[in-house]
Structure formats: C-alpha cells, structure tokens
Amino acid sequence: MSCLSCVSGNQAEFSAEINIHLPSFKKQGNKDSVLVFPKVLVCADCGYTQFALEESELRLLGTPTAA
Ligand SMILES: [Zn+2]
C-alpha cells in the first residue's frame, strides 16, 4: 500500500494512543475526551498518517455507524 498523499511506499506501522476531544454537544457527563489505541501507518517521506478505529471506539465517540 502506498501513501495516500505522496504515493511513497516508505511507510511504517506503529502502536499509538490518541486522546480524541469531543465537541461540547457530544460530551457525556463530565467526559470530554475518548482515549483510543489504533495502529498508525506513518509515511516516512511526507509524514502523512492514517489509522482506523475499532467499532467499540467509534461507539464511544457517539458516531453513528452503518451496521
Ligand atoms: Zn507520503
């Protein structure tokens, strides 16, 4: 798979933790962020990074899913 930004094949995968801040209208009680642990695919040439969240993480964001 090549980079979606610069088409380089020079990419590497890393484990990560990302704290996603919820907009005020999606806050649940006093919780204003969701910590997720995706694998991130980083382009070593341009820095473009992509990752996907698990379905359980999507639910924590209050994001409607197709399923
Ligand atoms: Zn790139």
N, CA, C, O and the ligand as a Tripos MOL2 file, in Angstrom:
@<TRIPOS>MOLECULE
protein
  269   267    68     0     0
PROTEIN
NO_CHARGES

@<TRIPOS>ATOM
      1 N           0.8510   -1.1930    0.0000 N.3       1 MET1
      2 CA          0.0000    0.0000    0.0000 C.3       1 MET1
      3 C           0.8870    1.2430    0.0000 C.2       1 MET1
      4 O           1.8600    1.3120    0.7510 O.2       1 MET1
      5 N           0.5590    2.2050   -0.8240 N.am      2 SER2
      6 CA          1.3740    3.4170   -0.8910 C.3       2 SER2
      7 C           0.6810    4.5700   -0.1700 C.2       2 SER2
      8 O          -0.5240    4.5380    0.0800 O.2       2 SER2
      9 N           1.4680    5.5800    0.1550 N.am      3 CYS3
     10 CA          0.9630    6.7520    0.8700 C.3       3 CYS3
     11 C          -0.1430    7.4300    0.0560 C.2       3 CYS3
     12 O          -0.0010    7.6110   -1.1540 O.2       3 CYS3
     13 N          -1.2360    7.8030    0.7140 N.am      4 LEU4
     14 CA         -2.3560    8.4490    0.0280 C.3       4 LEU4
     15 C          -2.0350    9.9010   -0.3420 C.2       4 LEU4
     16 O          -2.7350   10.5020   -1.1570 O.2       4 LEU4
     17 N          -0.9860   10.4600    0.2500 N.am      5 SER5
     18 CA         -0.6340   11.8500   -0.0160 C.3       5 SER5
     19 C           0.4440   11.9820   -1.0820 C.2       5 SER5
     20 O           0.2930   12.7600   -2.0240 O.2       5 SER5
     21 N           1.5590   11.2090   -0.9370 N.am      6 CYS6
     22 CA          2.6930   11.3940   -1.8560 C.3       6 CYS6
     23 C           3.0140   10.1430   -2.6560 C.2       6 CYS6
     24 O           3.9480   10.1490   -3.4580 O.2       6 CYS6
     25 N           2.2510    9.0640   -2.4520 N.am      7 VAL7
     26 CA          2.3640    7.8060   -3.1810 C.3       7 VAL7
     27 C           3.6670    7.0510   -2.8830 C.2       7 VAL7
     28 O           4.0090    6.1050   -3.5920 O.2       7 VAL7
     29 N           4.3900    7.4650   -1.8390 N.am      8 SER8
     30 CA          5.6000    6.7510   -1.4200 C.3       8 SER8
     31 C           5.2280    5.3930   -0.8360 C.2       8 SER8
     32 O           4.1490    5.2290   -0.2670 O.2       8 SER8
     33 N           6.1150    4.4330   -0.9780 N.am      9 GLY9
     34 CA          5.9200    3.1460   -0.3330 C.3       9 GLY9
     35 C           6.6930    3.0450    0.9660 C.2       9 GLY9
     36 O           6.7220    1.9870    1.5940 O.2       9 GLY9
     37 N           7.3200    4.1390    1.3730 N.am     10 ASN10
     38 CA          8.1750    4.1680    2.5580 C.3      10 ASN10
     39 C           7.3400    4.4780    3.8000 C.2      10 ASN10
     40 O           7.3830    5.5900    4.3250 O.2      10 ASN10
     41 N           6.5750    3.4740    4.2680 N.am     11 GLN11
     42 CA          5.6780    3.6550    5.3990 C.3      11 GLN11
     43 C           5.9820    2.6220    6.4730 C.2      11 GLN11
     44 O           6.5100    1.5480    6.1830 O.2      11 GLN11
     45 N           5.6510    2.9480    7.7000 N.am     12 ALA12
     46 CA          5.8350    2.0180    8.8090 C.3      12 ALA12
     47 C           4.6540    2.1220    9.7550 C.2      12 ALA12
     48 O           4.0550    3.1850    9.9160 O.2      12 ALA12
     49 N           4.3250    0.9790   10.3870 N.am     13 GLU13
     50 CA          3.1910    0.9370   11.3110 C.3      13 GLU13
     51 C           3.6880    1.0340   12.7510 C.2      13 GLU13
     52 O           4.7150    0.4520   13.1000 O.2      13 GLU13
     53 N           2.9600    1.7680   13.5820 N.am     14 PHE14
     54 CA          3.3050    1.9360   14.9920 C.3      14 PHE14
     55 C           2.0500    1.7790   15.8350 C.2      14 PHE14
     56 O           0.9350    2.0290   15.3750 O.2      14 PHE14
     57 N           2.2560    1.3590   17.0830 N.am     15 SER15
     58 CA          1.1770    1.3990   18.0640 C.3      15 SER15
     59 C           1.0640    2.8230   18.5760 C.2      15 SER15
     60 O           2.0640    3.5330   18.6790 O.2      15 SER15
     61 N          -0.1600    3.2430   18.8980 N.am     16 ALA16
     62 CA         -0.3310    4.6220   19.3490 C.3      16 ALA16
     63 C          -1.4740    4.7170   20.3440 C.2      16 ALA16
     64 O          -2.3150    3.8220   20.4320 O.2      16 ALA16
     65 N          -1.4930    5.8000   21.0840 N.am     17 GLU17
     66 CA         -2.6670    6.1640   21.8790 C.3      17 GLU17
     67 C          -3.0010    7.5990   21.5240 C.2      17 GLU17
     68 O          -2.1360    8.4750   21.5050 O.2      17 GLU17
     69 N          -4.2870    7.8190   21.2430 N.am     18 ILE18
     70 CA         -4.7480    9.1270   20.7810 C.3      18 ILE18
     71 C          -5.9300    9.5500   21.6540 C.2      18 ILE18
     72 O          -6.8860    8.7940   21.8300 O.2      18 ILE18
     73 N          -5.8550   10.7500   22.1880 N.am     19 ASN19
     74 CA         -6.9350   11.2820   23.0080 C.3      19 ASN19
     75 C          -7.7910   12.1940   22.1230 C.2      19 ASN19
     76 O          -7.3680   13.2920   21.7610 O.2      19 ASN19
     77 N          -8.9920   11.7320   21.7810 N.am     20 ILE20
     78 CA         -9.8740   12.4850   20.8930 C.3      20 ILE20
     79 C         -10.7990   13.3610   21.7320 C.2      20 ILE20
     80 O         -11.5510   12.8610   22.5670 O.2      20 ILE20
     81 N         -10.7390   14.6550   21.5060 N.am     21 HIS21
     82 CA        -11.5670   15.5980   22.2560 C.3      21 HIS21
     83 C         -12.9550   15.6620   21.6280 C.2      21 HIS21
     84 O         -13.0930   15.8420   20.4180 O.2      21 HIS21
     85 N         -13.9770   15.5140   22.4620 N.am     22 LEU22
     86 CA        -15.3550   15.5460   21.9740 C.3      22 LEU22
     87 C         -15.8300   16.9970   21.8940 C.2      22 LEU22
     88 O         -15.5170   17.8010   22.7720 O.2      22 LEU22
     89 N         -16.5740   17.3310   20.8570 N.am     23 PRO23
     90 CA        -17.1710   18.6670   20.8120 C.3      23 PRO23
     91 C         -18.1920   18.8020   21.9430 C.2      23 PRO23
     92 O         -18.7310   17.7970   22.4080 O.2      23 PRO23
     93 N         -18.4570   20.0030   22.3810 N.am     24 SER24
     94 CA        -19.2850   20.2150   23.5730 C.3      24 SER24
     95 C         -20.6540   19.5490   23.4610 C.2      24 SER24
     96 O         -21.1860   19.0820   24.4680 O.2      24 SER24
     97 N         -21.2390   19.4910   22.2570 N.am     25 PHE25
     98 CA        -22.5770   18.9060   22.1220 C.3      25 PHE25
     99 C         -22.5600   17.3830   22.2350 C.2      25 PHE25
    100 O         -23.6210   16.7680   22.3480 O.2      25 PHE25
    101 N         -21.3660   16.7540   22.2050 N.am     26 LYS26
    102 CA        -21.2920   15.2960   22.3410 C.3      26 LYS26
    103 C         -20.7550   14.8550   23.6900 C.2      26 LYS26
    104 O         -20.5960   13.6570   23.9250 O.2      26 LYS26
    105 N         -20.4710   15.7960   24.5830 N.am     27 LYS27
    106 CA        -19.9580   15.4360   25.8950 C.3      27 LYS27
    107 C         -20.9480   14.5430   26.6060 C.2      27 LYS27
    108 O         -22.1570   14.7720   26.5660 O.2      27 LYS27
    109 N         -20.4070   13.4950   27.2770 N.am     28 GLN28
    110 CA        -21.2510   12.5790   28.0360 C.3      28 GLN28
    111 C         -20.9060   12.7600   29.5050 C.2      28 GLN28
    112 O         -19.8760   12.2690   29.9670 O.2      28 GLN28
    113 N         -21.7620   13.4630   30.2440 N.am     29 GLY29
    114 CA        -21.4570   13.7880   31.6290 C.3      29 GLY29
    115 C         -20.2570   14.7070   31.6800 C.2      29 GLY29
    116 O         -20.2190   15.7360   31.0050 O.2      29 GLY29
    117 N         -19.2590   14.3240   32.5000 N.am     30 ASN30
    118 CA        -18.0650   15.1580   32.5840 C.3      30 ASN30
    119 C         -16.9600   14.6450   31.6630 C.2      30 ASN30
    120 O         -15.8380   15.1520   31.6870 O.2      30 ASN30
    121 N         -17.2860   13.6260   30.8410 N.am     31 LYS31
    122 CA        -16.2870   13.0580   29.9390 C.3      31 LYS31
    123 C         -16.2170   13.9140   28.6640 C.2      31 LYS31
    124 O         -17.2000   14.0350   27.9340 O.2      31 LYS31
    125 N         -15.0540   14.4980   28.4130 N.am     32 ASP32
    126 CA        -14.9320   15.3490   27.2350 C.3      32 ASP32
    127 C         -13.8990   14.8400   26.2420 C.2      32 ASP32
    128 O         -13.5440   15.5410   25.2940 O.2      32 ASP32
    129 N         -13.4060   13.5990   26.4630 N.am     33 SER33
    130 CA        -12.4630   13.0320   25.5020 C.3      33 SER33
    131 C         -12.5250   11.5070   25.5590 C.2      33 SER33
    132 O         -13.0000   10.9340   26.5390 O.2      33 SER33
    133 N         -12.0440   10.8630   24.5100 N.am     34 VAL34
    134 CA        -12.0180    9.4100   24.4150 C.3      34 VAL34
    135 C         -10.6020    8.9890   24.0400 C.2      34 VAL34
    136 O         -10.0430    9.4690   23.0540 O.2      34 VAL34
    137 N         -10.0210    8.0770   24.8420 N.am     35 LEU35
    138 CA         -8.6780    7.5830   24.5720 C.3      35 LEU35
    139 C          -8.7830    6.3190   23.7120 C.2      35 LEU35
    140 O          -9.4520    5.3630   24.1020 O.2      35 LEU35
    141 N          -8.1310    6.3080   22.5520 N.am     36 VAL36
    142 CA         -8.1800    5.1670   21.6430 C.3      36 VAL36
    143 C          -6.7480    4.7010   21.3470 C.2      36 VAL36
    144 O          -5.7960    5.4670   21.4930 O.2      36 VAL36
    145 N          -6.6120    3.4470   20.9330 N.am     37 PHE37
    146 CA         -5.2940    2.8350   20.7670 C.3      37 PHE37
    147 C          -5.1420    2.1950   19.3810 C.2      37 PHE37
    148 O          -5.0070    0.9760   19.2730 O.2      37 PHE37
    149 N          -5.1630    3.0080   18.3300 N.am     38 PRO38
    150 CA         -5.0750    2.4310   16.9920 C.3      38 PRO38
    151 C          -3.6280    2.1210   16.5860 C.2      38 PRO38
    152 O          -2.6780    2.6260   17.1840 O.2      38 PRO38
    153 N          -3.4850    1.2860   15.5620 N.am     39 LYS39
    154 CA         -2.2080    1.1640   14.8560 C.3      39 LYS39
    155 C          -2.1890    2.3150   13.8540 C.2      39 LYS39
    156 O          -3.1670    2.5270   13.1380 O.2      39 LYS39
    157 N          -1.0910    3.0540   13.7990 N.am     40 VAL40
    158 CA         -0.9980    4.1540   12.8470 C.3      40 VAL40
    159 C           0.0230    3.8020   11.7820 C.2      40 VAL40
    160 O           1.0660    3.2130   12.0670 O.2      40 VAL40
    161 N          -0.2960    4.1750   10.5450 N.am     41 LEU41
    162 CA          0.6030    3.9370    9.4170 C.3      41 LEU41
    163 C           1.1760    5.3000    9.0000 C.2      41 LEU41
    164 O           0.4600    6.1690    8.5030 O.2      41 LEU41
    165 N           2.4910    5.4600    9.2180 N.am     42 VAL42
    166 CA          3.1500    6.7490    9.0190 C.3      42 VAL42
    167 C           4.0170    6.7080    7.7680 C.2      42 VAL42
    168 O           4.7970    5.7760    7.5690 O.2      42 VAL42
    169 N           3.8700    7.7300    6.9270 N.am     43 CYS43
    170 CA          4.7320    7.8570    5.7460 C.3      43 CYS43
    171 C           6.0410    8.5220    6.1840 C.2      43 CYS43
    172 O           6.0280    9.6210    6.7390 O.2      43 CYS43
    173 N           7.1650    7.8540    5.9350 N.am     44 ALA44
    174 CA          8.4660    8.3850    6.3450 C.3      44 ALA44
    175 C           8.9230    9.5120    5.4260 C.2      44 ALA44
    176 O           9.8790   10.2140    5.7540 O.2      44 ALA44
    177 N           8.2760    9.7020    4.3020 N.am     45 ASP45
    178 CA          8.6980   10.7520    3.3680 C.3      45 ASP45
    179 C           7.9400   12.0610    3.5770 C.2      45 ASP45
    180 O           8.5480   13.1290    3.5070 O.2      45 ASP45
    181 N           6.6290   12.0110    3.8300 N.am     46 CYS46
    182 CA          5.8780   13.2690    3.9600 C.3      46 CYS46
    183 C           5.1960   13.4130    5.3200 C.2      46 CYS46
    184 O           4.7050   14.4940    5.6440 O.2      46 CYS46
    185 N           5.1540   12.3450    6.1220 N.am     47 GLY47
    186 CA          4.5550   12.4370    7.4470 C.3      47 GLY47
    187 C           3.0640   12.1570    7.4880 C.2      47 GLY47
    188 O           2.4710   12.1070    8.5650 O.2      47 GLY47
    189 N           2.4520   11.9730    6.3220 N.am     48 TYR48
    190 CA          1.0200   11.6590    6.3050 C.3      48 TYR48
    191 C           0.7840   10.3890    7.1190 C.2      48 TYR48
    192 O           1.5020    9.4010    6.9640 O.2      48 TYR48
    193 N          -0.2290   10.4250    7.9880 N.am     49 THR49
    194 CA         -0.5010    9.3080    8.8880 C.3      49 THR49
    195 C          -1.9600    8.9080    8.7780 C.2      49 THR49
    196 O          -2.8440    9.7620    8.7170 O.2      49 THR49
    197 N          -2.2100    7.6030    8.7540 N.am     50 GLN50
    198 CA         -3.5900    7.1420    8.7070 C.3      50 GLN50
    199 C          -3.8000    6.0390    9.7310 C.2      50 GLN50
    200 O          -2.8820    5.2890   10.0610 O.2      50 GLN50
    201 N          -5.0380    5.9570   10.2290 N.am     51 PHE51
    202 CA         -5.4010    4.9150   11.1740 C.3      51 PHE51
    203 C          -6.9040    4.7090   11.1260 C.2      51 PHE51
    204 O          -7.6520    5.5590   10.6430 O.2      51 PHE51
    205 N          -7.3310    3.5540   11.6410 N.am     52 ALA52
    206 CA         -8.7620    3.2510   11.7270 C.3      52 ALA52
    207 C          -9.0950    2.8930   13.1610 C.2      52 ALA52
    208 O          -8.2900    2.2810   13.8630 O.2      52 ALA52
    209 N         -10.2980    3.2810   13.5960 N.am     53 LEU53
    210 CA        -10.7590    2.9600   14.9480 C.3      53 LEU53
    211 C         -11.5790    1.6910   14.9280 C.2      53 LEU53
    212 O         -12.2370    1.3690   13.9390 O.2      53 LEU53
    213 N         -11.5290    0.9630   16.0550 N.am     54 GLU54
    214 CA        -12.3840   -0.2040   16.2330 C.3      54 GLU54
    215 C         -13.8330    0.2680   16.3790 C.2      54 GLU54
    216 O         -14.0930    1.4150   16.7440 O.2      54 GLU54
    217 N         -14.7710   -0.6390   16.0870 N.am     55 GLU55
    218 CA        -16.1850   -0.2910   16.2070 C.3      55 GLU55
    219 C         -16.5370    0.1410   17.6270 C.2      55 GLU55
    220 O         -17.3340    1.0590   17.8240 O.2      55 GLU55
    221 N         -15.9380   -0.5280   18.6200 N.am     56 SER56
    222 CA        -16.2130   -0.1560   20.0220 C.3      56 SER56
    223 C         -15.7300    1.2660   20.3140 C.2      56 SER56
    224 O         -16.3440    1.9830   21.1040 O.2      56 SER56
    225 N         -14.6210    1.6750   19.6710 N.am     57 GLU57
    226 CA        -14.1140    3.0310   19.8560 C.3      57 GLU57
    227 C         -15.0240    4.0450   19.1580 C.2      57 GLU57
    228 O         -15.2350    5.1490   19.6610 O.2      57 GLU57
    229 N         -15.5540    3.6650   18.0080 N.am     58 LEU58
    230 CA        -16.4930    4.5470   17.3050 C.3      58 LEU58
    231 C         -17.7250    4.8160   18.1590 C.2      58 LEU58
    232 O         -18.2360    5.9360   18.2000 O.2      58 LEU58
    233 N         -18.1980    3.7650   18.8460 N.am     59 ARG59
    234 CA        -19.3810    3.9340   19.7050 C.3      59 ARG59
    235 C         -19.0980    4.9210   20.8290 C.2      59 ARG59
    236 O         -19.9670    5.7110   21.1980 O.2      59 ARG59
    237 N         -17.8700    4.8790   21.3810 N.am     60 LEU60
    238 CA        -17.5080    5.8130   22.4570 C.3      60 LEU60
    239 C         -17.5490    7.2500   21.9840 C.2      60 LEU60
    240 O         -17.7920    8.1620   22.7750 O.2      60 LEU60
    241 N         -17.3090    7.4590   20.6900 N.am     61 LEU61
    242 CA        -17.3540    8.8070   20.1360 C.3      61 LEU61
    243 C         -18.7790    9.2820   19.8750 C.2      61 LEU61
    244 O         -19.0090   10.4540   19.5790 O.2      61 LEU61
    245 N         -19.7460    8.3450   19.9900 N.am     62 GLY62
    246 CA        -21.1200    8.7040   19.7050 C.3      62 GLY62
    247 C         -21.3670    8.8860   18.2200 C.2      62 GLY62
    248 O         -22.2790    9.6030   17.8080 O.2      62 GLY62
    249 N         -20.5230    8.2120   17.4070 N.am     63 THR63
    250 CA        -20.6310    8.3380   15.9610 C.3      63 THR63
    251 C         -21.5770    7.2760   15.4240 C.2      63 THR63
    252 O         -21.3730    6.0900   15.6830 O.2      63 THR63
    253 N         -22.6050    7.6670   14.6830 N.am     64 PRO64
    254 CA        -23.4920    6.6560   14.0900 C.3      64 PRO64
    255 C         -22.7190    5.7830   13.1160 C.2      64 PRO64
    256 O         -21.9330    6.2880   12.3140 O.2      64 PRO64
    257 N         -22.9410    4.4550   13.1810 N.am     65 THR65
    258 CA        -22.2750    3.5440   12.2670 C.3      65 THR65
    259 C         -23.2940    2.9430   11.3000 C.2      65 THR65
    260 O         -24.4970    2.9530   11.5570 O.2      65 THR65
    261 N         -22.7890    2.4260   10.1950 N.am     66 ALA66
    262 CA        -23.6640    1.8710    9.1640 C.3      66 ALA66
    263 C         -24.3030    0.5610    9.6310 C.2      66 ALA66
    264 O         -25.4180    0.2350    9.2240 O.2      66 ALA66
    265 N         -23.5920   -0.1950   10.4940 N.am     67 ALA67
    266 CA        -24.0720   -1.5220   10.9030 C.3      67 ALA67
    267 C         -25.1970   -1.4540   11.9210 C.2      67 ALA67
    268 O         -25.6990   -2.4900   12.3560 O.2      67 ALA67
    269 ZN          3.7150   10.3330    1.9610 Zn       68 ZN68
@<TRIPOS>BOND
     1     1     2 1
     2     2     3 1
     3     3     4 2
     4     3     5 am
     5     5     6 1
     6     6     7 1
     7     7     8 2
     8     7     9 am
     9     9    10 1
    10    10    11 1
    11    11    12 2
    12    11    13 am
    13    13    14 1
    14    14    15 1
    15    15    16 2
    16    15    17 am
    17    17    18 1
    18    18    19 1
    19    19    20 2
    20    19    21 am
    21    21    22 1
    22    22    23 1
    23    23    24 2
    24    23    25 am
    25    25    26 1
    26    26    27 1
    27    27    28 2
    28    27    29 am
    29    29    30 1
    30    30    31 1
    31    31    32 2
    32    31    33 am
    33    33    34 1
    34    34    35 1
    35    35    36 2
    36    35    37 am
    37    37    38 1
    38    38    39 1
    39    39    40 2
    40    39    41 am
    41    41    42 1
    42    42    43 1
    43    43    44 2
    44    43    45 am
    45    45    46 1
    46    46    47 1
    47    47    48 2
    48    47    49 am
    49    49    50 1
    50    50    51 1
    51    51    52 2
    52    51    53 am
    53    53    54 1
    54    54    55 1
    55    55    56 2
    56    55    57 am
    57    57    58 1
    58    58    59 1
    59    59    60 2
    60    59    61 am
    61    61    62 1
    62    62    63 1
    63    63    64 2
    64    63    65 am
    65    65    66 1
    66    66    67 1
    67    67    68 2
    68    67    69 am
    69    69    70 1
    70    70    71 1
    71    71    72 2
    72    71    73 am
    73    73    74 1
    74    74    75 1
    75    75    76 2
    76    75    77 am
    77    77    78 1
    78    78    79 1
    79    79    80 2
    80    79    81 am
    81    81    82 1
    82    82    83 1
    83    83    84 2
    84    83    85 am
    85    85    86 1
    86    86    87 1
    87    87    88 2
    88    87    89 am
    89    89    90 1
    90    90    91 1
    91    91    92 2
    92    91    93 am
    93    93    94 1
    94    94    95 1
    95    95    96 2
    96    95    97 am
    97    97    98 1
    98    98    99 1
    99    99   100 2
   100    99   101 am
   101   101   102 1
   102   102   103 1
   103   103   104 2
   104   103   105 am
   105   105   106 1
   106   106   107 1
   107   107   108 2
   108   107   109 am
   109   109   110 1
   110   110   111 1
   111   111   112 2
   112   111   113 am
   113   113   114 1
   114   114   115 1
   115   115   116 2
   116   115   117 am
   117   117   118 1
   118   118   119 1
   119   119   120 2
   120   119   121 am
   121   121   122 1
   122   122   123 1
   123   123   124 2
   124   123   125 am
   125   125   126 1
   126   126   127 1
   127   127   128 2
   128   127   129 am
   129   129   130 1
   130   130   131 1
   131   131   132 2
   132   131   133 am
   133   133   134 1
   134   134   135 1
   135   135   136 2
   136   135   137 am
   137   137   138 1
   138   138   139 1
   139   139   140 2
   140   139   141 am
   141   141   142 1
   142   142   143 1
   143   143   144 2
   144   143   145 am
   145   145   146 1
   146   146   147 1
   147   147   148 2
   148   147   149 am
   149   149   150 1
   150   150   151 1
   151   151   152 2
   152   151   153 am
   153   153   154 1
   154   154   155 1
   155   155   156 2
   156   155   157 am
   157   157   158 1
   158   158   159 1
   159   159   160 2
   160   159   161 am
   161   161   162 1
   162   162   163 1
   163   163   164 2
   164   163   165 am
   165   165   166 1
   166   166   167 1
   167   167   168 2
   168   167   169 am
   169   169   170 1
   170   170   171 1
   171   171   172 2
   172   171   173 am
   173   173   174 1
   174   174   175 1
   175   175   176 2
   176   175   177 am
   177   177   178 1
   178   178   179 1
   179   179   180 2
   180   179   181 am
   181   181   182 1
   182   182   183 1
   183   183   184 2
   184   183   185 am
   185   185   186 1
   186   186   187 1
   187   187   188 2
   188   187   189 am
   189   189   190 1
   190   190   191 1
   191   191   192 2
   192   191   193 am
   193   193   194 1
   194   194   195 1
   195   195   196 2
   196   195   197 am
   197   197   198 1
   198   198   199 1
   199   199   200 2
   200   199   201 am
   201   201   202 1
   202   202   203 1
   203   203   204 2
   204   203   205 am
   205   205   206 1
   206   206   207 1
   207   207   208 2
   208   207   209 am
   209   209   210 1
   210   210   211 1
   211   211   212 2
   212   211   213 am
   213   213   214 1
   214   214   215 1
   215   215   216 2
   216   215   217 am
   217   217   218 1
   218   218   219 1
   219   219   220 2
   220   219   221 am
   221   221   222 1
   222   222   223 1
   223   223   224 2
   224   223   225 am
   225   225   226 1
   226   226   227 1
   227   227   228 2
   228   227   229 am
   229   229   230 1
   230   230   231 1
   231   231   232 2
   232   231   233 am
   233   233   234 1
   234   234   235 1
   235   235   236 2
   236   235   237 am
   237   237   238 1
   238   238   239 1
   239   239   240 2
   240   239   241 am
   241   241   242 1
   242   242   243 1
   243   243   244 2
   244   243   245 am
   245   245   246 1
   246   246   247 1
   247   247   248 2
   248   247   249 am
   249   249   250 1
   250   250   251 1
   251   251   252 2
   252   251   253 am
   253   253   254 1
   254   254   255 1
   255   255   256 2
   256   255   257 am
   257   257   258 1
   258   258   259 1
   259   259   260 2
   260   259   261 am
   261   261   262 1
   262   262   263 1
   263   263   264 2
   264   263   265 am
   265   265   266 1
   266   266   267 1
   267   267   268 2
@<TRIPOS>SUBSTRUCTURE
     1 MET1         2 RESIDUE 1 A MET
     2 SER2         6 RESIDUE 1 A SER
     3 CYS3        10 RESIDUE 1 A CYS
     4 LEU4        14 RESIDUE 1 A LEU
     5 SER5        18 RESIDUE 1 A SER
     6 CYS6        22 RESIDUE 1 A CYS
     7 VAL7        26 RESIDUE 1 A VAL
     8 SER8        30 RESIDUE 1 A SER
     9 GLY9        34 RESIDUE 1 A GLY
    10 ASN10       38 RESIDUE 1 A ASN
    11 GLN11       42 RESIDUE 1 A GLN
    12 ALA12       46 RESIDUE 1 A ALA
    13 GLU13       50 RESIDUE 1 A GLU
    14 PHE14       54 RESIDUE 1 A PHE
    15 SER15       58 RESIDUE 1 A SER
    16 ALA16       62 RESIDUE 1 A ALA
    17 GLU17       66 RESIDUE 1 A GLU
    18 ILE18       70 RESIDUE 1 A ILE
    19 ASN19       74 RESIDUE 1 A ASN
    20 ILE20       78 RESIDUE 1 A ILE
    21 HIS21       82 RESIDUE 1 A HIS
    22 LEU22       86 RESIDUE 1 A LEU
    23 PRO23       90 RESIDUE 1 A PRO
    24 SER24       94 RESIDUE 1 A SER
    25 PHE25       98 RESIDUE 1 A PHE
    26 LYS26      102 RESIDUE 1 A LYS
    27 LYS27      106 RESIDUE 1 A LYS
    28 GLN28      110 RESIDUE 1 A GLN
    29 GLY29      114 RESIDUE 1 A GLY
    30 ASN30      118 RESIDUE 1 A ASN
    31 LYS31      122 RESIDUE 1 A LYS
    32 ASP32      126 RESIDUE 1 A ASP
    33 SER33      130 RESIDUE 1 A SER
    34 VAL34      134 RESIDUE 1 A VAL
    35 LEU35      138 RESIDUE 1 A LEU
    36 VAL36      142 RESIDUE 1 A VAL
    37 PHE37      146 RESIDUE 1 A PHE
    38 PRO38      150 RESIDUE 1 A PRO
    39 LYS39      154 RESIDUE 1 A LYS
    40 VAL40      158 RESIDUE 1 A VAL
    41 LEU41      162 RESIDUE 1 A LEU
    42 VAL42      166 RESIDUE 1 A VAL
    43 CYS43      170 RESIDUE 1 A CYS
    44 ALA44      174 RESIDUE 1 A ALA
    45 ASP45      178 RESIDUE 1 A ASP
    46 CYS46      182 RESIDUE 1 A CYS
    47 GLY47      186 RESIDUE 1 A GLY
    48 TYR48      190 RESIDUE 1 A TYR
    49 THR49      194 RESIDUE 1 A THR
    50 GLN50      198 RESIDUE 1 A GLN
    51 PHE51      202 RESIDUE 1 A PHE
    52 ALA52      206 RESIDUE 1 A ALA
    53 LEU53      210 RESIDUE 1 A LEU
    54 GLU54      214 RESIDUE 1 A GLU
    55 GLU55      218 RESIDUE 1 A GLU
    56 SER56      222 RESIDUE 1 A SER
    57 GLU57      226 RESIDUE 1 A GLU
    58 LEU58      230 RESIDUE 1 A LEU
    59 ARG59      234 RESIDUE 1 A ARG
    60 LEU60      238 RESIDUE 1 A LEU
    61 LEU61      242 RESIDUE 1 A LEU
    62 GLY62      246 RESIDUE 1 A GLY
    63 THR63      250 RESIDUE 1 A THR
    64 PRO64      254 RESIDUE 1 A PRO
    65 THR65      258 RESIDUE 1 A THR
    66 ALA66      262 RESIDUE 1 A ALA
    67 ALA67      266 RESIDUE 1 A ALA
    68 ZN68       269 GROUP 0 **** ****
